[in-house]
Amino acid sequence: MLRLIPAPLHRAAYRAAHGIRKRWWKLVKPHLVGCSVVAIDLQDRLLLVRLSYGSQAWSLPSGGIHRNETPEAAARREFREETGCDANAMILLGVEDEQLYGARNTVHVFATRISAQPTADRREVMEARFFPLHSLPEPITEKTRRRLAMWRDQSKKR
């Protein structure tokens, strides 16, 4: 149904909703629970997305966990929604607490290997691309840098 809305109007709605959501979180300060996915392809490249709202910096596929949804199920859903790809085995790297626009946000960070090519819907996600780990694009979010360091630390232990 949402596909019937022209993409530029859809992107404008995302930007407006994001602005309202940020203000609401600053006012109410809810405890949010989310997920984030570090996805590496067979050439050891990192998959990053650039959203149509917010800072528009490159980041990991991420999103909120719905009520009665497990963190892994949410990570798979968000990953599919933002990249068009299904994730293989998901490995929980860790859970971190952070501030998100005044709200407490608990994030479950997962890692996966993928072989498919991502596709951006050009509505919520403007770009979804692989980058060599030694040559990441700028700007990139600090959260992405932190979660990538978490992945690197976990990879050394295996």
ROFIKE-51597 format. One line per 2 residues: number of its first residue (from 1); for each residue x, y, z of C-alpha. Coordinates in Angstrom, 3 decimals, padded with zeros to 6 digits. Layout:
NUM> X/Y/Z  ...
//
This chain:
1> 000.000/000.000/000.000  002.796/002.453/000.895
3> 004.383/001.773/-002.501  001.520/003.735/-004.051
5> 002.932/006.932/-002.528  005.486/008.593/-004.835
7> 009.045/008.048/-003.524  009.833/011.783/-002.986
9> 006.676/012.203/-000.891  007.478/009.020/001.028
11> 010.976/010.354/001.828  009.487/013.663/003.000
13> 007.142/011.733/005.311  010.116/009.815/006.768
15> 011.961/013.095/007.438  008.905/014.660/009.098
17> 008.195/011.560/011.195  011.844/011.381/012.275
19> 011.753/014.995/013.451  008.569/014.382/015.461
21> 009.978/011.167/016.919  013.194/012.927/018.048
23> 011.216/015.633/019.837  008.951/013.046/021.478
25> 011.915/011.026/022.735  013.556/014.162/024.178
27> 010.334/014.990/026.014  009.257/011.528/027.229
29> 012.684/009.804/027.486  011.419/006.254/026.853
31> 013.548/003.122/027.104  013.965/001.945/023.501
33> 015.204/-001.478/022.449  016.780/-001.979/019.046
35> 019.102/-004.050/016.922  021.963/-003.463/014.530
37> 023.651/-005.793/012.031  027.310/-005.939/010.996
39> 027.113/-007.706/007.621  030.252/-008.856/005.823
41> 030.228/-010.290/002.298  032.393/-013.064/000.847
43> 035.051/-010.499/-000.167  035.253/-009.277/003.467
45> 033.501/-005.994/002.693  031.153/-004.236/005.121
47> 027.563/-003.475/004.147  026.469/000.062/005.027
49> 023.266/001.979/004.375  022.490/005.675/004.019
51> 019.000/006.647/005.146  016.811/009.357/003.613
53> 016.319/011.050/007.004  018.459/011.998/009.977
55> 022.132/012.784/009.454  022.244/010.755/006.219
57> 025.662/009.466/007.289  026.570/005.875/006.446
59> 025.499/003.396/009.121  024.775/-000.248/009.814
61> 021.313/-001.635/009.055  019.445/-001.050/012.317
63> 016.026/-000.550/013.801  013.617/-001.065/016.623
65> 012.441/-004.313/018.137  008.673/-004.756/018.134
67> 006.781/-005.899/021.202  006.950/-009.733/021.513
69> 009.681/-009.903/018.823  013.021/-011.486/019.673
71> 016.163/-009.417/019.056  017.337/-011.862/016.375
73> 013.964/-011.854/014.582  014.009/-008.051/014.644
75> 017.568/-007.974/013.282  016.560/-010.283/010.418
77> 013.450/-008.198/009.672  015.273/-004.859/009.767
79> 018.114/-006.250/007.678  015.674/-007.491/005.022
81> 013.702/-004.217/005.055  016.786/-002.021/004.690
83> 018.873/-004.114/002.288  016.507/-006.485/000.505
85> 018.756/-009.375/001.641  018.073/-012.318/003.898
87> 020.711/-012.847/006.555  022.453/-016.155/007.076
89> 023.391/-017.259/010.588  023.206/-014.383/013.064
91> 025.765/-014.143/015.845  025.052/-011.891/018.825
93> 028.142/-009.728/019.334  026.841/-007.942/022.391
95> 024.329/-005.537/023.848  025.107/-001.875/024.422
97> 023.256/000.983/026.064  023.359/004.425/024.517
99> 021.478/007.707/024.428  019.344/008.328/021.359
101> 017.889/011.846/021.219  017.444/011.867/024.993
103> 016.030/008.339/025.222  017.823/005.317/026.641
105> 018.418/002.846/023.815  019.492/-000.760/024.393
107> 020.916/-002.178/021.161  021.494/-005.856/020.362
109> 024.387/-006.003/017.902  024.526/-008.980/015.533
111> 026.941/-010.127/012.851  026.241/-012.120/009.710
113> 027.861/-013.142/006.429  025.934/-012.529/003.236
115> 026.409/-013.354/-000.417  023.508/-011.396/-001.940
117> 023.674/-007.911/-003.437  021.784/-005.269/-001.431
119> 019.134/-003.055/-002.957  017.983/000.281/-001.572
121> 014.259/001.007/-001.700  015.056/004.714/-002.375
123> 012.415/005.614/000.191  013.783/004.909/003.669
125> 017.176/003.743/002.399  018.853/005.863/-000.274
127> 021.914/003.635/-000.709  023.017/000.181/000.431
129> 026.568/-000.733/-000.568  029.578/-002.807/000.361
131> 032.838/-001.107/001.319  036.310/-002.534/001.965
133> 037.009/-002.541/005.686  040.181/-000.508/005.119
135> 038.351/002.157/003.082  035.053/003.099/004.715
137> 033.109/006.105/003.421  032.623/009.399/005.240
139> 030.625/010.509/007.001  030.056/007.375/009.044
141> 028.203/007.355/012.354  030.091/006.980/015.615
143> 027.725/004.129/016.543  028.832/002.292/013.406
145> 032.498/002.752/014.324  031.830/001.445/017.846
147> 029.889/-001.597/016.624  032.487/-002.368/013.981
149> 035.147/-002.320/016.737  032.941/-004.742/018.710
151> 032.845/-007.040/015.649  036.631/-006.814/015.205
153> 037.205/-007.658/018.884  034.870/-010.670/018.659
155> 036.480/-011.821/015.382  039.915/-011.927/017.035
157> 038.557/-014.291/019.694  037.379/-016.840/017.121
//
